[in-house]
Amino acid sequence: MNVLIVYAHPEPQSFNGALKDLAVSELTTLGHQVKVSDLYAMNFKAVADCDDFVRLQNEDFLKYAVEQKHAVKTNGFSKDIQEEQEKLLWADFVIFQFPLWWYSVPAILKGWFDRVFAPGFIYSRDMRYDTGGLKGRKAMLTTTTGSPKHAYTPYGMDGDIYEKILYHINHGMLYFSGMESVEPFIAWTPSHDENDRKRYLEEYKERLYHLSEVPSIPYHPTSHYDEDHQLKMEYRKEK
Amino acid sequence: MNVLIVYAHPEPQSFNGALKDLAVSELTTLGHQVKVSDLYAMNFKAVADCDDFVRLQNEDFLKYAVEQKHAVKTNGFSKDIQEEQEKLLWADFVIFQFPLWWYSVPAILKGWFDRVFAPGFIYSRDMRYDTGGLKGRKAMLTTTTGSPKHAYTPYGMDGDIYEKILYHINHGMLYFSGMESVEPFIAWTPSHDENDRKRYLEEYKERLYHLSEVPSIPYHPTSHYDEDHQLKMEYRKEK
């Protein structure tokens, strides 16, 4: 497979860095092609603005999404955005490696989504979720937390990690783009214990070995929704 | 009241800009003190890194949260972070004005949370949620969406706006900091219709007039959780 790792951590010696390094070496050993977007090392521009376009359709009023659609048609993105979009098209599998900061991705990675995931490229009126522009690819989050696992259970203090915390990323960013979002790899509070870190690296190695078999998160395809974007009755479970 | 508006949109003429401008003029007319952090106009640094500190506790290994705690104790934050923290301490009420991009805040605003919401200032082991560092203040999201309201219902295609989408912001960022998170003001797809925009501005004016009466989101206080961070039995509702 062609695997793209989008990696966001300011410290190369961090545990996130170790997980990224392990993925590069293991996946390469297993015969996969691997590319890394090391956002901090690239000094990746996080903030979406008018400089993201070679030329503007409207110089007097920046509608970012309109300029993005224009840039898709005219090949008019700044070079850094274009390169990331090309990596996405090259990839069969995308790993997002980051620490969970404020229950979401670090700003530099959020900016990667804001800028690279352009309408016309990723989605349009009839192209989203299972019909999104990156259809046929898979994506997985590999993340580290500051709170322990039990804080993220359905009755946990921080909120259910799948339904409340990672949903906006797994469903809202990855699945929206057409990628199949697979079960995340989560290292809980790895900063606290050297033995935990060793165990997580072993577990991650195992995960990488079986990467193509990691179960997808069973989100509904768009065909399960009616014309008002409501889940059809036959697909509803008792809550 | 002292009201801080943290505003994140690249285009001053946008509808987000109009909502921000309306808030400034209305709240001032009503006798409140108003400050605005216009993140794009300030060219606010989005990316958390070692430049956020006057001096580093550890030059060889950046642990961002550790440096943040050190900076709180030594008054060692970069000037832009320090100024935002001072505005937060000054404020009784904080409005976050932004377009919902990829089911979250724009990167420039995410970076504001990553950098300004420092441990030791906002939270510690025994100081979070209702006991967080910004206790006694209220916060409200004012946002605009690209999908219609019905896509964000419990059975909607994009996911319940309160439980699945805004939770990581309202609960994970605002409430975590100690602020009382009140019901958000949401303008659904305002880019589509001039009449909608007029109506939303009227509704927002009304909201601003009654700002101190906007209901808080009924999140559980930390005392409702046991020592394993689980919601105590007596506070659970049938799901």
Interface residues (C-beta under 8 A of the other chain):
Chain A: P10 E11 Q13 S14 Y40 A46 V47 A48 D49 C50 F61 L62 K63 Y64 A65 W101 W102 Y103 S104 V105 P106 A107 I108 K110 G111 F113 D114 F117 Y129 G146 S147 P148 H150 A151 T153 P154 Y155 G156 M157 D158 G159 E163 K164 I165 Y167 H168 H171 G172 M173 F176 S191 T222 Y225 D228 H229 Q230 L231 R236 K239
Chain B: P10 E11 Q13 S14 Y40 A46 V47 A48 D49 C50 F61 L62 K63 Y64 A65 W101 W102 Y103 S104 V105 P106 A107 I108 K110 G111 F113 D114 F117 Y129 G146 S147 P148 H150 A151 T153 P154 Y155 G156 M157 D158 G159 E163 K164 I165 Y167 H168 H171 G172 M173 F176 S191 T222 Y225 D228 H229 Q230 L231 R236 K239
